[in-house]
Structures are given as C-alpha cells and as structure tokens.
Amino acid sequence: MDRSEALNRLVSPRARDRLGDALFQRVAGPSGRENRARIHGAPGPRWFAPDEPIRRVHGDASMFVGGLSALLLQSLHPRAMAAVAAHSGYRGDPWGRLQRTSTFLAFTTYGTATDAQRAVDRVRAVHERVRGRTPDGEPYRAGDPHLLEWVHVAEVDSFLRAYRRYGARHLDAAERDAYVAGAARVARALGVADPPGTVAELVERIEAFRPELRGTEEARAAARFLLLHPPLPWPARPPYALLAAAAVALLPPWARAPLGLPLLPRTERWCVRPAGAAVTGTIRWAMHPPPPGAR
C-alpha cells in the first residue's frame, strides 16, 4: 500500500479537501482561484507544451521544499540579499511574497503567452524601482542582468534538486536538460542575458558565482527567520520544520557554513530525507488532483 492509499484510509475526503484548500490559499493568495481559472482555462498558445518537463516540475509538491531551499541559496549573494532585505517585505509580508512568486511561476509556466508576458512585464517594472546600496556601500539594482542571473540559477538548481529527490516521477538526463532550457526561456524574458540551457551549463554557472558569495549578517538573519521563526500557527510548525530541514539538506555542502547551517550527512540520509518524502507526499495527496496541465 502506497502513502496515498494509506492516507485515503485514515483521512476522510472532506478533511483532505480542507487541507488541500488551506495549502492552496496559503500559496496562491486571495485571488488564487480566479487566477487558476484564467491560467488553465483561457484559450491561446502557451510558452510551454503540456508534455514539457518544466510543467511537470513546477506543478509538483517538491516545489515547497525547492522554493525554500532557493531562498536560502539566493541569500548568499550580498547584493541580491540587500535588495531582498530592503525591498521585498519578506519579514512583514512573507506570505504575500510567496503568493506573488507562485502566481508568477503559474502564469509563465501554464498561462497563455500573452498572460505570461504580462507577468514578466510586471516583474521587470518592479525591478526597475529596486535600487540601493548594501551595508558595505556597494550599489545594486534588481534589474542588473548579473544579479538576475544569480537569482535564476539558484532557483533552477534548487527546484531541480528538489524534484529529483522528492518529485512524483523520474526525470532522465534529457528531461533535466529540457527543464533547464525551459526555465531559460523565462529568464531571458526577465532580462538574463545568457541563461544556462543544460544541467552542465547550470553547474558551471553556479561555480562561476561562488567567489561573489558570502554569508552576510542579513543572509544569516533571513535563514533564522525562514527556518526558526516562520509566521505560522503552532499546529502547522511541525510539518513546516520537516520542510525546512529538507530544504537545508538540499543545499550544496559549501553553502551551509556561510549561513550557519550544519552539515549532518547521516542524519540527513536516515532522518531528513524520509521525513521530507513523507511531508511532500502528504502535500501532493492533499492537493490531488493537480490542475489540468500540471500533471
């Protein structure tokens, strides 16, 4: 008996629906249902065909782990982190930031080409207003193609790592490359000059960024907030803690120490990975069936 069958025997359909609705509302926000109807119901060409790997990855429950891991990895670039700390409102409105990000991913991955471009245009307009200096006095602007590239490669790497570990289906090497190439389509629209198009290029690009990365006090504070002090009711904190541990375990080993995060290989292998699989499996079960085209 697999996990879904066991949960179906233990939990009533009404309880499952309530949990799935609560998760959807938290991630998609108050306009989630309206946006979902438009994304999947509006006629017109899409940027990605139904069988493309990007639609499979972005529609999977592993995105809960991958998204959190991406935030941690992205924070290691001092200019990117300074922009987030000063302009994103991640502390005052973390769920609003999550909802905006998930809506952007949904429109660009599944929506019509027109709606996808509108979503990109909105983000680019916001980026043009985000400018400032790091605590060390270094200038930044969110529309800088170099910073955009870091945010992109950290995100794509994290989403792909999460799917490979916790995703519902296997991706072969060609499909992994296709996922990176699909994500590059969105990155170019956002202003990344030359995003990686294969997994090998993605690995090379992240390595090239490493001399620029470090664990600033802002980055460590963001990690503590995300991992230890999430704005959640107490009943939701234990499953979130499992997601958080799984997100940390996805990080490359070199990314842990700058954020003050431990590297515990045996604990991660024997405890964190099974727990991460359990919580992502439960999320997948609760939100089943997925929207049309997200399978």
Helices and strands as residue ranges (DSSP letters): H 3-10, H 13-28, H 32-41, H 53-58, H 63-74, H 78-87, H 94-110, H 113-129, E 131-133, E 139-141, H 145-166, H 173-190, H 199-209, G 210-212, H 217-228, G 234-236, H 237-250, G 253-255, G 257-259, H 265-267, I 268-272, H 273-286
